[in-house]
Amino acid sequence: MLPGGTEPWHRLDASRSHHYSQMQLRRCIEDRNPLLVQMEDKYRSRELVASKSVGRLTELFHWSDTSTALPWDDLPERCVIKTNHWSGGGLFIMDNGDEPLEDSNRAFRPWARHKNCYRVVRNGRDQYGIPWPRWRIERNLKKCMDNVFPIPLEWGAANIEPRGVMVEELLLDGNKLPHDWKVHVFHGKAGFIQYDTGRLGEHCQAIYDLEGQRIHQTAPRWNPGDLPMNLDEVLTPNLRKSLIATTERLAEDIDYSRVDMFLVGDEWVFGEFTNYHNSCHPQSIEWEELGGKLWAAGPENTTTEGP
């Protein structure tokens, strides 16, 4: 296992050196571009996005790198609380509107074995019925900030300083969380589009070429479910083209990044940059070969044509 690795797949394999996940591992141990740190920082990345003048940023209600105490009385009933360096272990969706989110699937399941890392807190309890009073949320945030980053191998994320707590706008599609649109950008050109649904329930995922055609995957990591064979069923051609143009602009300064966006109405809203997708977990063979080819091609050979 590579130094700083934590998972069985954090190993180099010369026979698969051209694969996407292996190239990510190489980035982990060799790439020390300071831009990786800024992009992984969920607070400082906002500066980069603002400088590009494309897409919209979520409204920021609070930021502090000195205290985890939150101005509860000044926060809206619905918002997202997270740390800037690692949202998986300390992300809270506050859902205290008139009606609960339709896709939160609330039930008393405190002993559920596989809990979603997103805690959807309504009236002091998450979707599993576990109590989350304000003091406990703040304690969790402090623990998250004080602990060593869980995957030191991911250099860009592990070296974010200062760490802090941010509270931002909760994006909604009606009374649901919007679906996830993630564009994998290589050398400033979009390579393929990843579409995820069901963040709080049954997670479905598929990848598409730039013309919106679904790319067949042998043994994909996530079930595509009933996701469309062509994105024209859920996205107009103009919105697809604007998604591609926006993410290319946002990631133009680096050799590879996954740019996460949300569609709210007819507006693309920035989510975050991800430079170590799924902590370098191997993907389907089609994903591995396509991503590896696009990454290795270099800026002069990368095009925006679909695979």
Secondary structure, DSSP 4 states (H G I P E B T S, - for coil): --TT--STT-S--GGGTTSHHHHHHHHHHH---HHHHHHH-TTTHHHHHHHHT-SBPPPEEEEESS-----GGGS-SEEEEEESS--TTS-EEEE-SSS--TTS-----TT-SS--SSEEEBTTB-TTS-B--HHHHHHHHHHHHHSPPS-TT-HHHHT--S--EEEEE---BTTBPPPEEEEEEETTEEEEEEEEE-TTSS-EEEEE-TTSBBPP-SS-SS--TT--SBGGGTS-HHHHHHHHHHHHHHTTTSSEEEEEEEEETTEEEEEEEESSGGGG----HHHHHHHHHHHHH-TTT---S--
